[in-house]
Amino acid sequence: MSTIVVTGASGFVGSHVVPHLIASGHRVVAPVRNEAAADLVRGRLAESRRAALECRPGDVDRPETLPAALAGADAVVHLAALPRDWNGGRDLARVNTEGTRHVLDAARAAGVRRFVHLGALGVADDPTLHYASSKARAERLVAESGLDWTILKPSLLWGPGDGFFNILADLVRISPGVMPITGSGASRFQPLSVDDLARVVGLCLERPETIGGTYELGGPRVWTYREIAAEVLAGMGRRRILVPMPVAVIRLVAGTAEAIHLPFPVATDQLRQLRLDNVGPIDGVEGGFGFAPTPMEGRLGYLRLPRARQLAPDGRAGT
C-alpha cells in the first residue's frame, strides 16, 4: 500500500480520484485548508473507506504548510487549481502556477520523487489567456522539476459534480424556452469521463513507464459546443431552442458581471479560450493506458439534480 498525497482533494476531480485510489488499496493524504474541507472529503467516502484517508493542514498558497502535509508520502497527485478568477488572472497565476511551484519545492524537500500533475488540454502560454497561460507555465515547471513526473492533459471532464456541464445546466434552468449558444457553437471539445481520468491517475502510479510522459486525454469522439448543449438538454430531459448569441454580447455581460462581482456562468477569459480547440488524439486514452474511454452519450442524467446533490459516497451519482 502506497501513501499518496492528493492536493485539491475537496474539488470535483478529487471527489473521484480519492475514492478510486483508496479502492485500489492506497492510503490517501489530503492537504486541506480548514476542517470544513476535511469534512467534505471524508463525507464523499463510504464509511468503510475512511480509515484509509488522512486529512492534514496544507494549502498550496501557503508553502510553509506543505512540508508536514507531504511527510512520509510515496507520491503526489497534484490536482489543486482554479478554473477562473475575478482579478485579471492574478489569482490564477498565484494558485495554478505558483501553487504548483510550491508543491514541487515541498516534494523535492521531502524526498518525494513521484509526481502526477493534472494539466489541461489546449492550453498555451499566451498572456491574453489567463487560465491557459497559468496552466501552461505550471506544466513547464513540472517538466523541468527533475522529479519522476507525469503530466495528464484532459479535455472537458464530465461526471457528477462537474463544472462545465453544470454551468450549461444552470443556464437551462434560468432560460425559459431558449438556451443561448456562445457564438456559432462550432468550438470543438473531446469530453472525458472524470472516472476514466481517475483510472488513468491510478495506472500512472502503477506504471513506471509513464514517468516523463505527457498524455493528451479525450473521450471517444469530438463534440461541438452546440452538440454538447443539445446533449445537456437530453440529459436533463428538457426542451429548449438553441439560440446563437454573439460573443461580443456575452463578453459585455460577463465583463460587467465580473466588474461588480456578480455571478455569471461564463468568464471573459473562458470566452477568449474558445478560440482554441480543446481536442487531442482520438486514441489518447486507449493508446496510452489500454482501455477505451466511456462515451458521453446518454450519461448526463446526473444534471437533473443540483450539483450539491449529484455525488453520493465514493464518487457515485447521487439520487
C-alpha positions as CSV (number, residue, x, y, z in Angstrom):
1,M,0.0,0.0,0.0
2,S,1.4,3.4,-1.0
3,T,0.7,6.7,0.6
4,I,-0.4,9.2,-1.9
5,V,-0.8,13.0,-1.2
6,V,-3.7,14.4,-3.3
7,T,-3.9,18.2,-3.5
8,G,-7.3,19.5,-4.4
9,A,-8.9,16.5,-2.8
10,S,-12.0,18.5,-2.0
11,G,-12.6,19.6,-5.6
12,F,-14.5,18.0,-8.4
13,V,-11.7,15.9,-9.8
14,G,-10.5,15.0,-6.3
15,S,-14.0,13.8,-5.4
16,H,-13.5,11.0,-8.0
17,V,-9.7,10.4,-7.7
18,V,-9.6,10.0,-3.9
19,P,-12.2,7.2,-3.8
20,H,-10.6,5.4,-6.8
21,L,-7.1,5.4,-5.2
22,I,-8.5,4.2,-1.8
23,A,-10.5,1.4,-3.6
24,S,-7.2,0.4,-5.3
25,G,-5.5,-0.1,-2.0
26,H,-3.7,3.1,-1.5
27,R,-3.6,5.3,1.6
28,V,-4.5,8.9,0.7
29,V,-3.3,12.1,2.5
30,A,-5.5,15.1,1.7
31,P,-4.0,18.6,2.5
32,V,-6.9,20.8,3.4
33,R,-7.2,24.5,4.3
34,N,-9.8,24.0,7.0
35,E,-11.9,21.5,8.8
36,A,-14.9,22.2,6.5
37,A,-12.8,21.0,3.5
38,A,-11.8,17.9,5.5
39,D,-15.4,17.1,6.3
40,L,-16.2,17.4,2.6
41,V,-13.5,14.9,1.6
42,R,-14.5,12.4,4.3
43,G,-18.2,12.8,3.5
44,R,-17.6,11.7,0.0
45,L,-16.3,8.3,1.1
46,A,-18.2,5.3,2.2
47,E,-17.7,4.9,6.0
48,S,-15.7,1.7,5.4
49,R,-13.1,3.6,3.3
50,R,-12.5,6.5,5.7
51,A,-9.7,4.8,7.7
52,A,-7.5,5.0,4.5
53,L,-7.9,8.8,4.4
54,E,-5.8,11.3,6.5
55,C,-6.6,15.0,6.2
56,R,-3.7,17.3,7.2
57,P,-3.5,21.1,7.2
58,G,-2.0,22.2,3.9
59,D,-2.5,24.9,1.3
60,V,-0.7,25.3,-2.0
61,D,-0.9,29.0,-1.5
62,R,1.0,28.8,1.9
63,P,4.2,27.0,1.2
64,E,5.1,26.8,4.9
65,T,2.2,24.4,5.4
66,L,3.3,21.9,2.8
67,P,6.4,20.0,4.3
68,A,4.2,18.5,7.0
69,A,1.5,17.7,4.6
70,L,3.9,15.7,2.3
71,A,5.8,14.0,5.1
72,G,6.1,10.2,4.5
73,A,4.4,10.3,1.1
74,D,5.4,7.9,-1.7
75,A,3.8,10.1,-4.4
76,V,2.0,13.4,-5.0
77,V,-1.1,13.7,-7.3
78,H,-1.4,17.5,-7.8
79,L,-5.0,18.4,-8.7
80,A,-5.4,21.8,-7.0
81,A,-6.2,24.6,-9.4
82,L,-8.6,27.4,-10.1
83,P,-10.7,27.5,-13.3
84,R,-11.4,31.3,-13.2
85,D,-10.8,34.4,-11.1
86,W,-12.1,37.9,-10.7
87,N,-8.9,40.0,-10.9
88,G,-7.4,39.7,-14.4
89,G,-5.6,36.4,-13.9
90,R,-3.7,37.2,-10.8
91,D,-5.4,34.5,-8.7
92,L,-5.0,32.0,-11.5
93,A,-1.3,32.7,-11.6
94,R,-0.9,32.6,-7.9
95,V,-2.7,29.2,-7.4
96,N,-2.2,27.4,-10.7
97,T,1.4,28.4,-11.4
98,E,2.9,29.5,-8.1
99,G,0.9,26.9,-6.1
100,T,2.4,24.2,-8.4
101,R,5.9,25.6,-7.8
102,H,5.3,25.4,-4.0
103,V,4.2,21.8,-4.2
104,L,7.1,20.8,-6.4
105,D,9.5,22.5,-3.9
106,A,7.9,20.7,-1.0
107,A,8.1,17.4,-2.8
108,R,11.8,17.8,-3.5
109,A,12.5,18.9,0.1
110,A,10.5,15.8,1.4
111,G,12.3,13.4,-1.0
112,V,9.0,12.5,-2.8
113,R,10.1,11.8,-6.3
114,R,6.8,10.6,-8.0
115,F,4.6,13.5,-9.1
116,V,1.5,13.2,-11.2
117,H,0.2,16.6,-12.4
118,L,-3.2,17.5,-13.7
119,G,-2.7,19.8,-16.6
120,A,-5.2,20.7,-19.3
121,L,-5.7,20.1,-23.0
122,G,-5.5,23.0,-25.4
123,V,-3.6,25.5,-23.2
124,A,-0.8,27.8,-24.3
125,D,1.4,30.4,-22.6
126,D,-0.5,33.3,-24.0
127,P,-0.7,36.3,-21.7
128,T,-4.2,37.1,-23.1
129,L,-5.5,33.7,-21.9
130,H,-5.2,33.8,-18.1
131,Y,-6.2,30.3,-17.3
132,A,-4.4,28.7,-20.2
133,S,-1.2,30.6,-19.5
134,S,-1.3,29.8,-15.8
135,K,-1.7,26.0,-16.6
136,A,0.9,26.0,-19.4
137,R,3.5,27.6,-17.1
138,A,2.7,25.1,-14.4
139,E,3.2,22.2,-16.8
140,R,6.6,23.6,-17.7
141,L,7.6,23.8,-14.1
142,V,6.7,20.2,-13.6
143,A,8.6,19.1,-16.7
144,E,11.7,21.0,-15.5
145,S,11.4,19.8,-11.9
146,G,13.8,16.9,-12.0
147,L,11.2,14.7,-10.3
148,D,9.7,11.5,-11.7
149,W,6.7,13.3,-13.2
150,T,3.8,12.5,-15.4
151,I,1.5,15.3,-16.9
152,L,-2.1,14.5,-17.7
153,K,-3.9,16.9,-20.1
154,P,-7.6,16.1,-20.3
155,S,-10.2,17.9,-22.3
156,L,-13.5,18.9,-20.6
157,L,-14.4,16.5,-17.8
158,W,-17.9,15.2,-17.3
159,G,-19.4,13.4,-14.3
160,P,-21.3,14.1,-11.1
161,G,-20.2,17.4,-9.6
162,D,-18.5,18.7,-12.7
163,G,-18.1,22.3,-13.6
164,F,-18.6,23.0,-17.3
165,F,-21.7,20.8,-17.9
166,N,-23.3,22.0,-14.7
167,I,-22.8,25.6,-15.9
168,L,-24.8,24.7,-19.0
169,A,-27.4,23.0,-16.9
170,D,-27.8,26.2,-14.8
171,L,-28.3,28.2,-18.0
172,V,-31.1,25.8,-18.9
173,R,-32.7,26.3,-15.5
174,I,-32.7,30.1,-15.8
175,S,-33.5,30.4,-19.6
176,P,-37.2,29.6,-20.2
177,G,-37.8,28.4,-23.7
178,V,-34.3,29.1,-25.1
179,M,-30.7,28.2,-24.4
180,P,-28.1,30.7,-25.5
181,I,-25.1,29.3,-27.5
182,T,-21.8,31.2,-27.5
183,G,-21.0,32.4,-31.0
184,S,-21.6,29.9,-33.7
185,G,-21.4,26.9,-31.4
186,A,-18.6,25.4,-33.6
187,S,-15.9,25.3,-30.9
188,R,-14.7,21.7,-30.6
189,F,-14.2,19.6,-27.5
190,Q,-13.4,16.0,-26.6
191,P,-15.2,15.4,-23.3
192,L,-13.7,12.7,-21.0
193,S,-15.3,10.9,-18.1
194,V,-13.8,12.0,-14.8
195,D,-13.9,8.4,-13.7
196,D,-11.8,7.5,-16.7
197,L,-9.3,10.2,-15.6
198,A,-9.3,8.7,-12.1
199,R,-8.5,5.3,-13.6
200,V,-5.6,6.9,-15.6
201,V,-4.2,8.5,-12.4
202,G,-4.2,5.1,-10.7
203,L,-2.5,3.5,-13.7
204,C,0.2,6.2,-13.7
205,L,1.1,5.4,-10.1
206,E,1.3,1.7,-11.0
207,R,3.3,2.0,-14.2
208,P,6.9,3.4,-14.1
209,E,6.9,3.6,-17.9
210,T,4.6,6.6,-17.6
211,I,7.4,8.7,-15.9
212,G,8.4,11.6,-18.1
213,G,5.3,11.2,-20.2
214,T,2.8,13.9,-21.2
215,Y,-0.6,12.5,-22.2
216,E,-3.4,14.3,-24.0
217,L,-6.6,12.7,-23.0
218,G,-10.0,12.9,-24.5
219,G,-13.2,10.9,-24.9
220,P,-14.0,8.7,-27.9
221,R,-15.4,11.5,-30.1
222,V,-15.2,15.2,-30.8
223,W,-18.2,17.3,-29.9
224,T,-19.0,20.9,-30.9
225,Y,-20.3,23.3,-28.3
226,R,-23.8,23.2,-29.9
227,E,-23.8,19.3,-29.8
228,I,-22.8,19.4,-26.1
229,A,-25.6,21.9,-25.4
230,A,-28.1,19.5,-27.0
231,E,-26.7,16.6,-25.0
232,V,-27.1,18.5,-21.8
233,L,-30.7,19.2,-22.6
234,A,-31.3,15.5,-23.4
235,G,-29.6,14.5,-20.1
236,M,-31.9,16.9,-18.2
237,G,-35.0,15.9,-20.0
238,R,-35.6,19.5,-21.1
239,R,-36.6,21.1,-24.4
240,R,-35.1,24.5,-25.4
241,I,-34.5,26.3,-28.6
242,L,-30.7,26.7,-29.1
243,V,-30.1,30.4,-29.9
244,P,-26.7,31.6,-31.1
245,M,-25.5,34.7,-29.2
246,P,-22.7,36.9,-30.5
247,V,-19.6,36.5,-28.4
248,A,-19.3,40.3,-28.1
249,V,-22.7,40.5,-26.4
250,I,-21.9,37.7,-23.9
251,R,-18.4,39.2,-23.3
252,L,-20.1,42.6,-22.4
253,V,-22.5,41.0,-20.0
254,A,-19.7,38.7,-18.5
255,G,-17.3,41.7,-18.2
256,T,-19.9,43.8,-16.4
257,A,-20.7,41.0,-14.0
258,E,-17.0,40.5,-13.2
259,A,-16.5,44.2,-12.6
260,I,-19.2,44.2,-9.9
261,H,-18.5,40.6,-8.7
262,L,-21.9,39.2,-9.7
263,P,-22.1,35.5,-10.5
264,F,-22.2,34.8,-14.2
265,P,-21.8,31.3,-15.8
266,V,-19.0,32.3,-18.2
267,A,-15.9,34.3,-17.6
268,T,-14.4,36.7,-20.2
269,D,-11.2,34.6,-20.0
270,Q,-13.1,31.5,-20.9
271,L,-14.7,33.2,-23.8
272,R,-11.2,34.1,-25.2
273,Q,-10.2,30.5,-24.6
274,L,-13.0,29.3,-27.0
275,R,-10.9,30.4,-30.0
276,L,-8.6,27.3,-29.3
277,D,-10.0,23.9,-30.0
278,N,-9.9,21.5,-27.0
279,V,-9.2,18.3,-28.7
280,G,-6.4,15.7,-28.8
281,P,-5.7,12.3,-30.4
282,I,-8.8,10.2,-30.5
283,D,-6.9,7.2,-29.2
284,G,-5.0,9.0,-26.4
285,V,-6.5,7.1,-23.6
286,E,-6.5,3.7,-25.3
287,G,-3.1,4.1,-26.7
288,G,-1.6,5.3,-23.5
289,F,-3.4,3.3,-20.9
290,G,-5.0,0.3,-22.7
291,F,-8.7,0.9,-22.2
292,A,-11.5,2.6,-24.3
293,P,-12.9,5.8,-22.7
294,T,-16.6,6.0,-21.8
295,P,-18.9,7.6,-24.4
296,M,-20.7,10.6,-23.1
297,E,-24.0,9.9,-25.0
298,G,-26.9,9.3,-22.7
299,R,-24.8,9.6,-19.5
300,L,-25.6,13.2,-18.3
301,G,-28.7,12.3,-16.4
302,Y,-27.0,13.5,-13.2
303,L,-27.6,17.0,-14.4
304,R,-31.3,16.6,-13.4
305,L,-30.1,17.1,-9.8
306,P,-28.5,20.3,-8.4
307,R,-24.7,20.0,-8.3
308,A,-24.7,19.6,-4.5
309,R,-26.8,16.5,-4.7
310,Q,-25.0,14.8,-7.5
311,L,-22.3,13.0,-5.5
312,A,-23.0,10.0,-3.2
313,P,-20.1,8.5,-1.2
314,D,-17.2,7.1,-3.3
315,G,-18.0,9.4,-6.2
316,R,-21.1,7.6,-7.4
317,A,-24.0,9.6,-8.8
318,G,-26.5,10.7,-6.2
319,T,-30.2,10.3,-6.2
